[in-house]
Every structure is written in structure tokens, then in C-alpha cells.
């Protein structure tokens, strides 16, 4: 049953990503540094999600599922830039004339666990933060296995992935993609930018999990 559902899901997901790509091409973030950094994090999140789909389609599921971790962390970092990063950090970064590879260490963001704590204590939208925490609770152990070549990844790549596992993983990744495109739209400061995203949720409801 899930093999049939997966075969129907994949082309629909590519349609959804084409819709998002077209929408992103018309977005311009507000000029403040934190919004521009958050927007670029959103671009990375989009790329990781699309790469996940392409790798799974090319029977490279282990590598594709590993990218879900990067997709999730890109969204977290974007949210952190908007709602939790210290103004002093942005001021110091903006005053840097040039930043080489060695200099980046001085400006690097906190680890994901700390960013999540910072967000919990911020004025960020609680329903989005709740969904991000729900995603982590549901997928963290399996994503860690794919990212670090754990037993789930090793055994699944040897025996073959269950269609249900791939189906559920893609829909969960699509939930991150949907939250990300919403964040990127809000970064423009234009109410009009969010309208197509609301339509996307209805148009591609078959690609998205039910989020409480």
C-alpha cells in the first residue's frame, strides 16, 4: 500500500517545490542584517529539502534522509536570527570589514540545543516553536542514525527501506519546508507575500502531515 502512496507522493512533492521555488524568486527580505541572514538560512533549508527528494528519487535514500537534519537546523538557525540572537552579536558582525575562515569561529552561532532554548525564552511564535519541538521529538533518533551512519541507516541500506519509512520521512520534511517558506515570506515585511503560502497548504495538503 505504501509503495503506491509513495509513488504518488514523490511527483506531487516536486510540484510543491517548484511552487516554492517560484515564490522564493519573488521574495526580497527586509534590509536589516538579521532578516537577510534568516532569509539565507531559509534558502539553505529549501535546498536541503529539495536535495532530499532528489536523492530519494535516485535510490540514494540514506544520503537523502541524512539531509533532513541539515534542513531542520537551517530553519532553527533562521528563527534564532529573527527572535533570539543578541543585538551585540549582529553589531559586531556588521562592523567586521572582512571575514575569513578563521574569523568565522568568533561569530559562529550557538549549537542547536542552545538555540532552541533561546527560542523558548524569546517572543517567537509559540505554535511554530511547538511544531519544531514536535518534529524533533518524533524524528530525532532516526535522523541521528542517518546523519551519523547508525544502525538504522546501515541495516535499511542493506535490506532496503520500507516504503512507509520513506513516505513518513518525506512528509515530515515537507512540514519543515512549509514552515520555512512561511518564515521566508514573513521576512519581506509584506502581508501579500504570505497569501500564496496559505494557498499552498490547501493545494498540496496531500504532501503534508497533520500538525497539531
C-alpha positions as MATLAB code, in Angstrom:
seq = 'XXXXXXXXXXXXXXXXXXXXXXXXXXXXXXXXXXXXXXXXXXXXXXXXXXXXXXXXXXXXXXXXXXXXXXXXXXXXXXXXXXXXXXXXXXXXXXXXXXXXXXXXXXXXXXXXXXXXXXXXXXXXXXXXXXXXXXXXXXXXXXXXXXXXXXXXXXXXXXXXXXXXXXXXXXXXXXXXXXXXXXXXXXXXXXXXXXXXXXXXXXXXXXXXXXXX';
ca = [
       0.000    0.000    0.000;
       2.710    2.478    0.994;
       4.697    1.762   -2.131;
       1.761    3.016   -4.213;
       1.287    6.011   -1.918;
       4.992    6.840   -2.167;
       4.919    6.671   -5.961;
       2.042    9.148   -5.945;
       3.649   11.377   -3.319;
       7.049   11.989   -4.938;
       5.874   13.782   -8.110;
       3.490   15.884   -6.034;
       6.366   16.918   -3.775;
       8.381   18.069   -6.768;
       5.371   20.141   -7.841;
       5.272   21.686   -4.384;
       8.975   22.522   -4.522;
       8.529   24.083   -7.946;
       5.769   26.234   -6.476;
       8.042   27.250   -3.581;
      10.977   27.989   -5.889;
       8.812   30.307   -7.974;
       7.520   32.017   -4.837;
      11.019   32.493   -3.384;
      12.213   34.085   -6.633;
       9.824   36.980   -5.961;
      10.783   37.496   -2.305;
      13.132   40.163   -1.011;
      13.899   40.260    2.721;
      13.870   43.438    4.745;
      17.326   45.103    4.707;
      18.227   44.627    8.362;
      21.093   42.139    8.788;
      19.179   39.656   10.931;
      16.445   39.373    8.318;
      18.921   38.879    5.489;
      20.768   36.163    7.430;
      17.498   34.459    8.327;
      16.406   34.577    4.692;
      19.647   32.941    3.549;
      19.165   30.236    6.170;
      15.761   29.712    4.598;
      17.366   29.325    1.170;
      19.647   26.612    2.607;
      16.650   24.908    4.211;
      14.888   24.884    0.832;
      17.971   23.442   -0.906;
      18.386   20.650    1.652;
      14.724   19.675    1.338;
      14.859   19.578   -2.447;
      18.110   17.602   -2.355;
      16.456   15.072   -0.040;
      13.715   14.469   -2.609;
      16.171   14.149   -5.499;
      18.425   11.706   -3.660;
      15.495    9.521   -2.593;
      14.196    9.505   -6.161;
      17.651    8.372   -7.340;
      17.624    5.479   -4.815;
      20.109    7.247   -2.526;
      17.763    7.309    0.445;
      20.436    7.067    3.148;
      22.109   10.254    1.980;
      18.793   11.958    1.326;
      17.373   11.236    4.765;
      20.602   12.443    6.375;
      19.943   15.883    4.893;
      16.759   16.198    6.959;
      18.980   17.129    9.902;
      20.535   19.990    7.927;
      17.121   21.097    6.689;
      15.762   21.238   10.241;
      18.815   23.030   11.630;
      18.727   25.634    8.855;
      15.177   26.546    9.859;
      16.094   26.669   13.563;
      19.015   28.975   12.796;
      16.805   31.255   10.709;
      14.294   31.506   13.550;
      17.118   32.178   16.006;
      18.405   35.054   13.882;
      14.965   36.661   13.941;
      13.836   36.125   17.510;
      16.732   35.210   19.792;
      20.113   36.446   18.556;
      21.744   39.143   20.667;
      21.883   42.609   19.101;
      25.530   42.882   20.172;
      26.307   39.828   18.040;
      24.773   41.447   14.956;
      26.534   44.748   15.620;
      29.923   43.039   15.933;
      29.321   41.022   12.780;
      28.168   44.041   10.765;
      31.284   46.011   11.722;
      33.659   43.303   10.512;
      35.377   44.528    7.350;
      36.258   41.074    6.027;
      35.574   37.658    7.466;
      37.847   34.762    6.545;
      37.528   31.091    7.531;
      39.437   31.607   10.783;
      37.416   34.680   11.733;
      34.123   32.813   11.356;
      34.795   30.927   14.579;
      34.415   34.152   16.539;
      30.983   34.780   15.045;
      29.584   31.254   14.891;
      26.083   30.729   16.218;
      25.389   28.532   19.287;
      24.734   24.822   18.964;
      21.193   23.806   18.015;
      20.222   22.773   21.556;
      21.142   26.229   22.863;
      19.328   27.963   20.015;
      16.171   26.002   20.847;
      16.469   27.077   24.499;
      16.985   30.682   23.412;
      13.902   30.462   21.206;
      11.795   29.051   24.025;
      12.649   32.144   26.067;
      12.035   34.513   23.163;
       8.982   36.230   21.703;
       8.965   33.795   18.778;
       5.599   32.341   17.669;
       4.826   29.611   20.179;
       2.816   27.456   17.758;
       5.784   27.285   15.342;
       8.236   26.522   18.153;
       5.880   23.810   19.381;
       5.801   22.239   15.919;
       9.606   22.330   15.709;
       9.892   20.613   19.081;
       7.302   18.054   17.983;
       9.318   17.355   14.834;
      12.451   16.826   16.931;
      10.663   14.504   19.366;
       9.252   12.349   16.564;
      12.271   12.173   14.264;
      15.401   12.873   16.325;
      16.624    9.310   16.886;
      16.122    8.218   13.270;
      17.630   11.431   11.851;
      20.685   10.979   14.079;
      21.107    7.474   12.705;
      21.011    8.684    9.101;
      23.313   11.626    9.830;
      25.920    9.556   11.666;
      25.584    6.283    9.704;
      23.978    4.494   12.635;
      22.412    1.039   12.709;
      19.067    2.130   11.256;
      20.867    3.606    8.276;
      23.212    0.632    7.851;
      20.505   -2.027    8.130;
      17.991   -0.159    5.985;
      20.519    0.472    3.216;
      21.396   -3.232    3.259;
      17.881   -4.727    3.354;
      16.078   -1.930    1.562;
      13.992    0.854    3.006;
      10.389    0.217    3.953;
       8.145    2.421    1.778;
       6.284    3.608    4.895;
       9.509    4.897    6.463;
      10.349    6.895    3.331;
       6.760    8.107    2.964;
       6.560    9.362    6.549;
      10.033   10.924    6.406;
       9.242   12.895    3.253;
       6.014   14.250    4.680;
       7.792   15.278    7.888;
      10.493   17.003    5.822;
       7.741   18.751    3.858;
       6.361   20.110    7.134;
       9.741   21.784    7.744;
       9.695   23.097    4.165;
       6.227   24.579    4.705;
       7.268   26.330    7.923;
      10.381   27.586    6.184;
       8.549   29.136    3.221;
       6.230   30.839    5.708;
       9.244   32.286    7.571;
      10.852   33.495    4.345;
       7.625   35.183    3.267;
       7.241   36.988    6.585;
      10.809   38.282    6.282;
       9.712   40.525    3.421;
       7.514   42.554    5.757;
       4.698   42.372    3.181;
       1.311   40.888    4.051;
       0.838   39.983    0.394;
       3.842   37.643    0.447;
       2.171   35.200    2.821;
      -1.049   34.752    0.806;
       0.397   32.275   -1.742;
       1.748   30.196    1.159;
      -1.711   29.831    2.649;
      -2.918   28.639   -0.742;
      -0.004   26.194   -0.946;
      -1.147   24.416    2.227;
      -4.511   23.673    0.619;
      -3.126   22.869   -2.826;
      -0.557   20.387   -1.505;
      -2.351   19.048    1.530;
      -1.558   15.510    0.349;
       2.175   16.248    0.757;
       1.973   17.461    4.333;
       1.412   15.687    7.645;
      -1.285   16.794   10.047;
       0.325   19.185   12.546;
      -1.499   19.736   15.818;
];
